[in-house]
Amino acid sequence: MKKIKQYKWYLALGIVVLILIGSVTIPLPYYIEIPGTAEDVRQVLLVDNQTDQEDGAYEFTTVGVVHATLSHLIYAWLTPFTDIHTAKEMTGGSSDLEYQRINQFYMETSQNMAKYQGLKTAGKDIQMDFLGVYVLNVADNSTFKGILNIADTVTAINDQTFEDTQALIHYVGSQKIGDTVKVTYEEDGETKSAEGKIIQLENGKNGIGISLVDKTEIKSDIPITFATEGIGGPSAGLMFSLSIYTQLADPTLRNGRVVAGTGSIDRDGNVGEIGGIDKKVLAADRSGASIFFTPDNEVTEEEKKADPDTKSNAQLAKETAEKIGTKMKIVPVKTLQDAIDYLKNNP
């Protein structure tokens, strides 16, 4: 009888140990977002083969993303500024490897746009060639499902080429539902074409059902190199652009300050909304930044319809700053020039 009790006790202990091990090792179909870090741009950017030696720093901010286990979910439930997302919400159904690759494409586009804007705003010669769009995802109801794949490059629609992504989207959106369209694309270095139909997208617009991002090539006599291995996404565009401009046109612009920020950048210098703004404010505060640049865009009607509680980056950044009691100045900007003007006018 005593041996049976001991056996049951060992069995129970073994089950508890297995549960504990499983809670920290078995991935679940969820991801958590946590505050990341504020990184000195100089660690990843070299302009004209010269290191930025001026006092202070420009910092780009990050969000940590973890494929969740049970222990991660418990941590997220108990910790402020930590969000839980389903795998579908976070990756759009892509695998972890595909998701990483997608974010690398976003980072590549962000770097090219930053080079273009930084050099152009500094009055330097620069050329940006539009090579097409990377395919990031194909909707389940797209007639190109199983034809187009992640990392393919769409180069033409109905044999027409375009100067940028918006022109391509506008053209496709002008077609009628059910119309046949020919897509020319590159896959593993080979040029291919396929025909499919125009469908209605989730946002109510017409399209072919793919998520995409620019594939561009930058040409300049001034070498600009990045070392961003392991860092993905488009949100460092503003701070990359600001750093390039400063080194080439106004070396003392930041005047010894630690300036953090976030926001994508486009070919016209507009700063775009990003995700995880609350976590980036917290990361910047922890780094000792005195200024934080945030995108300053209104919530669209479509976003309000989808979620009435949606807030703009600027709104959420200011609310987060109040919650944590930071002395860091939250500065909303719509363009790269807005950020430059603020630093000039508030030395």
Order of alpha helices (4+ residues) and beta strands (2+ residues): alpha-beta-beta-beta-alpha-beta-alpha-alpha-beta-beta-alpha-beta-beta-beta-beta-beta-beta-alpha-beta-beta-beta-alpha-beta-alpha-alpha-beta-alpha
